[in-house]
């Protein structure tokens, strides 16, 4: 298994304070997508990060070696909505996961 840090970057630094109703609907679809990833065993944790410089979303993925994490980012409803969201994926080459030996 490989681990990755996923960052969902919002369209503006004030997004968490002033998202529109349309953006809130996109966030609901995004959360449902990530819940599905958790149920499939591909996500360990996800949620918003209240960074004083501007909030963003994060998740930690645990994927089979042959899976490309970019496909998960490209399929994220927030990214697919073309509403100004982008994502970054960073490998975690030595991730220590609860319950691992």
MMTF fields as JSON, N, C-alpha, C and O atoms, coordinates in Angstrom:
{
  "mmtfVersion": "1.0.0",
  "mmtfProducer": "UNKNOWN",
  "numBonds": 403,
  "numAtoms": 404,
  "numGroups": 101,
  "numChains": 1,
  "numModels": 1,
  "chainsPerModel": [1],
  "groupsPerChain": [101],
  "chainIdList": ["A"],
  "bondAtomList": [4, 2, 8, 6, 12, 10, 16, 14, 20, 18, 24, 22, 28, 26, 32, 30, 36, 34, 40, 38, 44, 42, 48, 46, 52, 50, 56, 54, 60, 58, 64, 62, 68, 66, 72, 70, 76, 74, 80, 78, 84, 82, 88, 86, 92, 90, 96, 94, 100, 98, 104, 102, 108, 106, 112, 110, 116, 114, 120, 118, 124, 122, 128, 126, 132, 130, 136, 134, 140, 138, 144, 142, 148, 146, 152, 150, 156, 154, 160, 158, 164, 162, 168, 166, 172, 170, 176, 174, 180, 178, 184, 182, 188, 186, 192, 190, 196, 194, 200, 198, 204, 202, 208, 206, 212, 210, 216, 214, 220, 218, 224, 222, 228, 226, 232, 230, 236, 234, 240, 238, 244, 242, 248, 246, 252, 250, 256, 254, 260, 258, 264, 262, 268, 266, 272, 270, 276, 274, 280, 278, 284, 282, 288, 286, 292, 290, 296, 294, 300, 298, 304, 302, 308, 306, 312, 310, 316, 314, 320, 318, 324, 322, 328, 326, 332, 330, 336, 334, 340, 338, 344, 342, 348, 346, 352, 350, 356, 354, 360, 358, 364, 362, 368, 366, 372, 370, 376, 374, 380, 378, 384, 382, 388, 386, 392, 390, 396, 394, 400, 398],
  "bondOrderList": [1, 1, 1, 1, 1, 1, 1, 1, 1, 1, 1, 1, 1, 1, 1, 1, 1, 1, 1, 1, 1, 1, 1, 1, 1, 1, 1, 1, 1, 1, 1, 1, 1, 1, 1, 1, 1, 1, 1, 1, 1, 1, 1, 1, 1, 1, 1, 1, 1, 1, 1, 1, 1, 1, 1, 1, 1, 1, 1, 1, 1, 1, 1, 1, 1, 1, 1, 1, 1, 1, 1, 1, 1, 1, 1, 1, 1, 1, 1, 1, 1, 1, 1, 1, 1, 1, 1, 1, 1, 1, 1, 1, 1, 1, 1, 1, 1, 1, 1, 1],
  "groupList": [{"groupName": "UNK", "atomNameList": ["N", "CA", "C", "O"], "elementList": ["N", "C", "C", "O"], "formalChargeList": [0, 0, 0, 0], "bondAtomList": [1, 0, 2, 1, 3, 2], "bondOrderList": [1, 1, 2], "singleLetterCode": "X", "chemCompType": "L-PEPTIDE LINKING"}],
  "groupTypeList": [0, 0, 0, 0, 0, 0, 0, 0, 0, 0, 0, 0, 0, 0, 0, 0, 0, 0, 0, 0, 0, 0, 0, 0, 0, 0, 0, 0, 0, 0, 0, 0, 0, 0, 0, 0, 0, 0, 0, 0, 0, 0, 0, 0, 0, 0, 0, 0, 0, 0, 0, 0, 0, 0, 0, 0, 0, 0, 0, 0, 0, 0, 0, 0, 0, 0, 0, 0, 0, 0, 0, 0, 0, 0, 0, 0, 0, 0, 0, 0, 0, 0, 0, 0, 0, 0, 0, 0, 0, 0, 0, 0, 0, 0, 0, 0, 0, 0, 0, 0, 0],
  "groupIdList": [1, 2, 3, 4, 5, 6, 7, 8, 9, 10, 11, 12, 13, 14, 15, 16, 17, 18, 19, 20, 21, 22, 23, 24, 25, 26, 27, 28, 29, 30, 31, 32, 33, 34, 35, 36, 37, 38, 39, 40, 41, 42, 43, 44, 45, 46, 47, 48, 49, 50, 51, 52, 53, 54, 55, 56, 57, 58, 59, 60, 61, 62, 63, 64, 65, 66, 67, 68, 69, 70, 71, 72, 73, 74, 75, 76, 77, 78, 79, 80, 81, 82, 83, 84, 85, 86, 87, 88, 89, 90, 91, 92, 93, 94, 95, 96, 97, 98, 99, 100, 101],
  "secStructList": [7, 3, 3, 3, 3, 3, 3, 3, 3, 7, 1, 1, 6, 6, 2, 2, 2, 2, 7, 7, 2, 2, 2, 2, 2, 2, 2, 2, 2, 2, 2, 2, 2, 2, 2, 2, 2, 2, 2, 6, 6, 7, 3, 3, 3, 3, 3, 3, 3, 7, 7, 6, 6, 7, 7, 3, 3, 3, 3, 3, 3, 3, 3, 7, 6, 6, 7, 7, 2, 2, 2, 2, 2, 2, 2, 7, 2, 2, 2, 2, 6, 6, 1, 1, 7, 3, 3, 3, 3, 3, 3, 7, 6, 6, 7, 7, 7, 6, 6, 7, 7],
  "xCoordList": [0.831, 0.0, 0.879, 1.964, 0.366, 1.042, 0.108, -1.114, 0.703, -0.063, 0.238, 1.357, -0.802, -0.688, -1.467, -2.529, -0.923, -1.634, -2.326, -1.692, -3.629, -4.437, -4.849, -5.394, -4.599, -5.022, -6.021, -5.734, -7.191, -8.171, -8.054, -8.322, -7.654, -7.407, -8.622, -9.016, -9.216, -10.444, -10.155, -8.999, -11.218, -11.03, -10.537, -10.068, -10.642, -10.183, -9.899, -10.423, -9.076, -8.673, -9.854, -9.833, -10.861, -12.012, -13.138, -14.233, -12.886, -13.934, -14.73, -15.957, -14.045, -14.741, -15.706, -16.667, -15.465, -16.321, -17.435, -18.491, -17.21, -18.173, -18.613, -18.965, -18.595, -19.014, -20.485, -21.311, -20.778, -22.135, -22.96, -22.421, -24.253, -25.11, -24.699, -24.721, -24.329, -23.88, -22.602, -22.462, -21.67, -20.418, -20.688, -20.033, -21.641, -21.998, -22.532, -22.239, -23.306, -23.81, -22.657, -22.664, -21.674, -20.489, -19.749, -19.279, -19.641, -18.956, -19.701, -19.067, -21.017, -21.785, -21.467, -21.306, -21.377, -21.015, -19.583, -19.291, -18.695, -17.297, -17.225, -16.517, -17.952, -17.937, -18.5, -17.968, -19.559, -20.138, -19.131, -19.024, -18.408, -17.38, -16.305, -15.908, -15.837, -14.791, -15.305, -14.551, -16.553, -17.137, -17.118, -16.837, -17.416, -17.332, -15.924, -15.731, -14.927, -13.532, -13.188, -12.447, -13.734, -13.491, -14.126, -13.502, -15.358, -16.051, -15.319, -15.34, -14.676, -13.916, -12.524, -11.787, -12.161, -10.856, -9.731, -8.561, -10.065, -9.027, -8.678, -7.629, -9.524, -9.243, -9.191, -10.01, -8.231, -8.069, -8.752, -9.404, -8.601, -9.161, -9.325, -8.569, -10.319, -10.458, -11.246, -11.97, -11.101, -11.877, -11.256, -10.169, -11.964, -11.444, -10.34, -10.309, -9.446, -8.366, -8.557, -8.572, -8.702, -8.945, -7.618, -7.246, -6.92, -5.647, -5.951, -6.752, -5.328, -5.584, -5.24, -5.773, -4.368, -4.002, -5.024, -4.958, -5.947, -6.96, -7.167, -6.227, -8.392, -8.683, -8.588, -8.586, -8.512, -8.443, -8.908, -9.129, -9.056, -9.424, -8.214, -7.288, -8.233, -7.144, -7.705, -8.758, -6.988, -7.312, -6.046, -5.067, -6.068, -4.96, -5.504, -6.472, -4.857, -5.257, -4.341, -3.144, -4.906, -4.153, -4.57, -5.686, -3.664, -4.014, -3.134, -1.967, -3.718, -2.924, -1.833, -2.0, -0.725, 0.44, 0.146, 0.754, -0.77, -1.015, -1.978, -2.111, -2.65, -3.605, -2.904, -1.999, -3.332, -2.787, -3.672, -4.854, -3.145, -3.981, -4.537, -5.523, -3.915, -4.406, -5.815, -6.609, -6.128, -7.48, -8.523, -9.646, -8.165, -9.089, -9.3, -10.431, -8.234, -8.363, -9.167, -10.003, -8.919, -9.645, -11.129, -11.95, -11.48, -12.881, -13.601, -14.812, -12.898, -13.505, -14.55, -14.227, -15.789, -16.823, -16.455, -16.889, -15.673, -15.258, -14.378, -14.499, -13.508, -12.621, -13.415, -13.249, -14.273, -15.06, -16.069, -16.517, -16.43, -17.425, -16.903, -17.677, -15.606, -15.005, -15.379, -15.727, -15.298, -15.665, -14.446, -14.577, -13.265, -12.058, -11.253, -10.229, -11.675, -10.926, -9.789, -9.895, -8.714, -7.627, -7.173, -7.618, -6.299, -5.812, -4.33, -3.763, -3.729, -2.334, -2.307, -3.084, -1.412, -1.208, 0.275, 1.112, 0.592, 1.978, 2.174, 1.44, 3.154, 3.428, 3.914, 4.596, 3.55, 4.022, 4.832, 4.292, 6.112, 6.888, 7.093, 7.359, 6.981, 7.177, 6.027, 6.255, 4.825, 3.663, 3.568, 3.745, 3.293, 3.057, 1.558, 1.017, 0.905, -0.544, -0.897, -0.305, -1.871, -2.333, -2.645, -3.288, -2.193, -2.441, -1.433, -1.475, -0.524, 0.484, 1.664, 1.889, 2.391, 3.548, 4.823, 5.886],
  "yCoordList": [-1.18, 0.0, 1.248, 1.281, 2.262, 3.559, 4.594, 4.467, 5.623, 6.686, 8.028, 8.298, 8.866, 10.174, 11.207, 10.915, 12.417, 13.561, 14.251, 14.593, 14.452, 15.121, 16.474, 16.549, 17.531, 18.874, 19.39, 19.41, 19.807, 20.454, 21.95, 22.434, 22.67, 24.108, 24.86, 24.681, 25.703, 26.398, 27.554, 27.918, 28.124, 29.203, 30.522, 31.397, 30.67, 31.918, 31.638, 30.679, 32.47, 32.266, 32.38, 31.768, 33.139, 33.357, 32.353, 32.525, 31.329, 30.382, 29.825, 29.743, 29.445, 28.831, 29.813, 29.387, 31.084, 32.09, 32.582, 33.001, 32.533, 33.178, 32.326, 32.866, 31.002, 30.167, 30.432, 30.697, 30.355, 30.561, 29.287, 28.238, 29.387, 28.195, 27.161, 25.96, 27.619, 26.699, 25.989, 24.781, 26.74, 26.139, 25.18, 24.143, 25.507, 24.608, 23.283, 22.223, 23.339, 22.115, 21.286, 20.059, 21.955, 21.261, 20.598, 19.469, 21.283, 20.715, 19.49, 18.551, 19.484, 18.303, 17.11, 15.989, 17.353, 16.273, 15.804, 14.609, 16.754, 16.425, 15.543, 14.536, 15.915, 15.129, 13.728, 12.754, 13.619, 12.3, 11.443, 10.241, 12.044, 11.335, 10.782, 9.623, 11.627, 11.183, 10.154, 9.274, 10.248, 9.196, 7.868, 6.825, 7.907, 6.7, 6.146, 4.931, 7.033, 6.584, 5.923, 4.94, 6.47, 5.86, 4.473, 3.519, 4.369, 3.075, 2.047, 0.856, 2.498, 1.613, 1.295, 0.512, 1.898, 1.661, 2.434, 2.11, 3.46, 4.224, 5.523, 6.105, 5.994, 7.21, 6.853, 6.074, 7.422, 7.185, 8.289, 8.028, 9.521, 10.695, 11.795, 11.86, 12.659, 13.832, 14.894, 14.592, 16.137, 17.214, 18.563, 18.66, 19.615, 20.969, 21.3, 20.773, 22.171, 22.655, 24.163, 24.888, 24.63, 26.049, 26.781, 27.195, 26.935, 27.657, 29.156, 29.627, 29.923, 31.363, 32.093, 33.172, 31.528, 32.133, 31.826, 32.395, 30.949, 30.522, 29.03, 28.251, 28.63, 27.209, 26.417, 26.971, 25.121, 24.193, 22.836, 22.652, 21.901, 20.544, 19.639, 19.881, 18.588, 17.612, 16.215, 16.026, 15.264, 13.859, 13.044, 13.459, 11.884, 10.941, 9.699, 9.085, 9.349, 8.19, 7.013, 7.186, 5.825, 4.574, 3.728, 3.212, 3.591, 2.98, 1.787, 1.727, 0.84, -0.254, 0.336, 1.406, -0.369, 0.147, 0.543, 1.483, -0.153, 0.119, 1.284, 1.736, 1.781, 2.876, 4.229, 4.501, 5.072, 6.415, 7.382, 7.509, 8.063, 8.963, 10.148, 10.757, 10.477, 11.583, 11.3, 12.226, 10.047, 9.717, 10.054, 10.434, 9.918, 10.276, 11.78, 12.242, 12.546, 14.001, 14.486, 15.38, 13.905, 14.326, 13.983, 14.652, 12.947, 12.528, 13.246, 13.081, 14.026, 14.737, 15.722, 16.54, 15.658, 16.575, 18.052, 18.856, 18.424, 19.82, 20.232, 21.348, 19.353, 19.631, 19.598, 20.463, 18.599, 18.442, 19.577, 19.805, 20.285, 21.358, 22.583, 23.476, 22.628, 23.796, 25.092, 26.092, 25.049, 26.204, 26.861, 27.593, 26.604, 27.244, 26.41, 26.881, 25.192, 24.316, 23.642, 23.366, 23.386, 22.582, 21.637, 21.747, 20.726, 19.788, 19.538, 19.729, 19.109, 18.662, 17.293, 17.012, 16.456, 15.14, 14.995, 15.216, 14.618, 14.456, 13.051, 12.646, 12.307, 10.975, 11.055, 12.002, 10.05, 9.914, 8.609, 7.564, 8.662, 7.427, 6.595, 5.398, 7.178, 6.418, 6.651, 6.858, 6.616, 6.847, 5.766, 4.581, 6.178, 5.256, 5.306, 6.362, 4.18, 4.104, 3.276, 2.229, 3.776, 3.061, 1.606, 1.323, 0.713, -0.698, -1.396, -2.617, -0.625, -1.256, -1.663, -1.109, -2.623, -3.118, -2.509, -2.815],
  "zCoordList": [0.0, 0.0, 0.0, 0.581, -0.672, -0.68, -0.076, -0.148, 0.521, 1.173, 0.524, 0.087, 0.474, -0.165, 0.636, 1.185, 0.693, 1.24, 0.076, -0.922, 0.212, -0.812, -0.256, 0.845, -0.993, -0.606, -1.631, -2.828, -1.166, -2.029, -1.786, -0.686, -2.813, -2.709, -3.239, -4.392, -2.392, -2.779, -3.74, -3.961, -4.306, -5.278, -4.678, -5.407, -3.338, -2.698, -1.222, -0.655, -0.612, 0.787, 1.756, 2.824, 1.404, 2.294, 2.074, 2.61, 1.307, 0.912, 2.096, 2.032, 3.166, 4.306, 4.981, 5.622, 4.848, 5.469, 4.545, 5.019, 3.242, 2.343, 1.154, 0.105, 1.306, 0.184, -0.163, 0.711, -1.441, -1.924, -1.733, -1.381, -1.967, -1.887, -2.926, -2.655, -4.096, -5.146, -4.714, -4.906, -4.129, -3.645, -2.494, -2.392, -1.625, -0.526, -1.069, -0.516, -2.138, -2.763, -3.334, -3.239, -3.921, -4.43, -3.274, -3.411, -2.139, -0.979, -0.442, 0.038, -0.516, -0.091, -0.994, -0.512, -2.301, -3.23, -2.982, -3.046, -2.699, -2.387, -1.138, -1.133, -0.081, 1.162, 0.928, 1.459, 0.148, -0.154, -0.928, -0.683, -1.844, -2.61, -1.679, -1.794, -0.753, 0.165, 1.171, 1.586, 1.565, 2.417, 1.679, 2.27, 0.393, -0.424, -0.488, -0.45, -0.586, -0.571, 0.759, 0.801, 1.845, 3.161, 3.223, 3.688, 2.756, 2.771, 1.915, 2.224, 0.846, -0.031, 0.518, -0.08, 1.654, 2.258, 1.598, 1.8, 0.806, 0.121, 0.825, 0.546, 1.728, 2.492, 3.967, 4.456, 4.67, 6.112, 6.901, 7.911, 6.438, 7.112, 6.07, 5.1, 6.275, 5.424, 6.173, 7.122, 5.74, 6.333, 6.06, 5.491, 6.476, 6.275, 7.271, 8.384, 6.858, 7.711, 7.852, 6.857, 9.082, 9.354, 9.505, 10.603, 8.407, 8.382, 8.412, 7.605, 9.325, 9.379, 8.082, 7.824, 7.275, 5.995, 4.905, 3.816, 5.186, 4.215, 4.316, 4.153, 4.583, 4.779, 3.481, 2.382, 3.648, 2.521, 3.022, 4.219, 2.122, 2.497, 2.419, 1.645, 3.235, 3.175, 3.376, 3.984, 2.861, 3.063, 2.975, 2.355, 3.596, 3.471, 2.782, 3.23, 1.684, 0.892, 1.181, 1.408, 1.171, 1.28, 0.085, 0.036, -0.877, -2.159, -2.484, -2.096, -3.206, -3.754, -4.63, -5.216, -4.712, -5.427, -6.871, -7.383, -7.533, -8.953, -9.192, -10.329, -8.157, -8.339, -8.388, -7.599, -9.322, -9.475, -8.691, -9.009, -7.684, -6.882, -7.666, -7.251, -8.788, -9.598, -10.116, -10.282, -10.371, -10.839, -9.781, -10.115, -8.52, -7.435, -7.412, -7.262, -7.557, -7.584, -8.78, -8.648, -9.941, -11.136, -11.06, -11.687, -10.3, -10.161, -9.022, -8.868, -8.235, -7.112, -7.655, -8.517, -7.168, -7.657, -7.535, -8.36, -6.535, -6.399, -7.571, -8.076, -8.001, -9.126, -10.433, -11.293, -10.569, -11.794, -11.994, -13.117, -10.933, -11.027, -11.777, -12.121, -12.028, -12.696, -11.978, -12.606, -10.646, -9.819, -9.179, -8.198, -9.729, -9.226, -8.247, -7.752, -7.95, -7.048, -7.805, -9.0, -7.096, -7.639, -6.527, -5.385, -6.868, -5.863, -6.043, -7.119, -4.957, -4.963, -4.306, -3.394, -4.775, -4.162, -3.884, -4.76, -2.64, -2.231, -1.657, -0.755, -2.168, -1.623, -0.179, 0.215, 0.588, 1.969, 2.024, 2.389, 1.667, 1.478, 2.737, 2.633, 3.903, 5.139, 6.128, 7.32, 5.63, 6.496, 7.559, 7.274, 8.769, 9.882, 10.164, 10.491, 10.039, 10.165, 11.398, 11.662, 12.135, 13.331, 12.982, 11.972, 13.809, 13.611, 12.705, 12.553, 12.099, 11.249, 12.124, 13.2, 11.64, 12.414, 11.949, 12.489]
}
